[in-house]
């Protein structure tokens, strides 16, 4: 029996990836790098913003020194306009509560971003005391520290990670943890090759966890 569920945030708990990536596409276009939404997801999903900046520069974007603060501000403004929970998340959290299985969120995103996205959907209070952020810990996925820190905090011996990116799955594998990869639109072969078990709907998770 798993004794902790560790959720990624963007693309797992909240449907923020399309919105954030559209902001990124629009912003980078102003700096000479024209990408499609699909390009942006392919290049940047699951990475840190410093990594996005460096990759974008490699691809030809003429980004200023203060670009990271700029893109965060633009992204947060867009997310404040509205972002949905992934379907089935609320029901899954209720099921985990009923079974006495603790859960937390571990993200490369900032606590401020998670408060925006989770707060407007009524679940921030369920995570506010169990947030593990790369911005706070100073180390990001694919480094496993975020997941290992969460497991240690809970004293968990058999945690399971729910992820949607190669960096997140890689971090889970490096942490020696079981990883379920959420692929609501199908695909995910690259995540399976890394060792994740694929699923397409949050309603599948209780059965996958054996609860």
Buried (B, 14 or more C-beta within 10 A) or exposed (E): EBBBBBBBBBBBBBBBBEBBBBBBBEBBEEBEBEBEEEBBBEBBBBBBBEBBBEBBBEBEBEBEEEBBEEBBEBBBEBBEEEBEBBEBBBEBBEBBEEEEBBBBBBBBBBBEBBBBBBBBBEBBEBBBEBBBBBBEBEBBBBBBBBBBBBBEEBEBEEBBBBBBBBBBBBBBBBBEBBBBBBBBEEEBEEBBEBBBEBBBEBEBBBEBBEB
